[in-house]
Every structure is written in structure tokens, then in C-alpha cells.
């Protein structure tokens, strides 16, 4: 007897469902937790791979400069990862308190498409564009 295995179709939120229903919240919680786990794994692997050259010092100034540049790039990437994990944790907290998926400025729904593209989004597209315009104007002054 041959047993058929069926692949479970991955759930994707859709606009026909009530916005931020239990299914939506579960989907985004799972996505955020997976993303966080992937970041942590990638950083741990990077730290393991790069820890072997920490004690190596070279007399060659070019090698030292290259090593310094590499470390600087690694530190910037690590900082970005830390900030992203913080944003993920904030998004998970917003899911728990019921504010996830709603714009911080307007209180309007951010929208499923935007959240699927950027699960840590806190502003609607309109609010984000306004924020970026205001930022640009401020920088140009």
C-alpha cells in the first residue's frame, strides 16, 4: 500500500478575512519568529566563522587595514541585526496588545500587502511617505 503525502498549502492572509483576525495574527507571529531565528542563526554562524581570525595580527599594514575594514563592516551588520531584532520584538508585543497592523500616527490599518513585505512596519504607506518627505525637507534646510 502506497501512502500519499500531501503538502500542506501555506496560509497567506487575504483581504476577504477580517483585518487582523486570529489567522492573521498567527501568520505574522510565525513569520516574525522565523525571521528573528534566522537573524540569530546567521549572526551566530558569522561570529563562529570570524572568531578564528581575532587573534591573528599581521605585520603587513595592508592586511591590518583590510582586517579593520572587515571588522567595521561586521560590526555595522551586527548593529543592524540588533536593531531589527528589537523591531521584531516590538512587533510581537504589538500583536499581543492588539495594536499590530495599525498605523502609529493615524490608527488606520497598515494593510496586509505592506505588512507581508515589511512585517515590522509601524506606519501606513501614506504616513511613511509623509514622514520621509518631512525628513527630506528637514535635511535640506
PyMOL commands that set and color helices and strands:
alter all, ss='L'
color gray80, all
select helices_A, chain A and resi 22-51+61-97+112-117+125-140
alter helices_A, ss='H'
color red, helices_A
deselect
rebuild
show_as cartoon
